[in-house]
Amino acid sequence: MTILSPNQAAPADYYQILFRTVFAEVKARYAHLVDDDVHHWLTNFPSITTDAQRLIARILIRKGPYLRVERLQYEDVCNEQDALI
């Protein structure tokens, strides 16, 4: 895992790898504590498209309760519309 310094731009896959790592750790250590829906989500996250993984990671780190689809534009996500499907 890359450790970023202040003012250093994150590599394109930084958040994707971070979330995959966290989800794998949660699944490995705490699978007995999560319900079936969460377990299914944690299990299937690695199999969705790269763009979808990156977009989910970006959405989860955003502030605020609302998202505007037209504002979901990230350099590391090639096709936001396909990732949303």
C-alpha positions, 0 to 999 in steps of 0.5 A, spaced: 500 500 500 502 506 498 503 511 503 501 518 501 505 525 503 501 531 504 500 534 497 501 528 493 496 526 488 494 519 489 495 514 484 489 512 480 488 505 483 489 508 490 482 508 493 480 502 489 486 498 493 485 501 499 477 499 499 479 492 497 484 491 502 479 494 508 473 489 505 477 483 505 480 484 512 473 485 514 470 479 511 476 475 514 475 477 521 468 479 522 464 475 517 460 472 523 458 479 525 455 482 518 448 480 515 448 476 509 447 482 505 453 485 507 457 479 506 454 478 499 457 485 498 464 484 501 464 477 497 462 480 490 466 487 490 472 484 487 468 481 481 465 488 479 469 492 474 475 496 476 471 503 474 465 501 479 470 499 484 473 506 483 467 509 483 464 506 489 470 508 493 470 515 491 462 515 493 464 512 500 469 517 502 465 523 499 462 528 504 454 529 505 448 525 504 447 527 497 450 525 490 449 529 484 450 524 478 453 529 473 458 531 479 461 524 479 467 525 475 474 522 477 480 522 472 481 514 475 474 512 473 474 512 465 466 511 464 462 513 470 455 512 467 457 504 465 460 504 473 453 506 475 449 500 472 
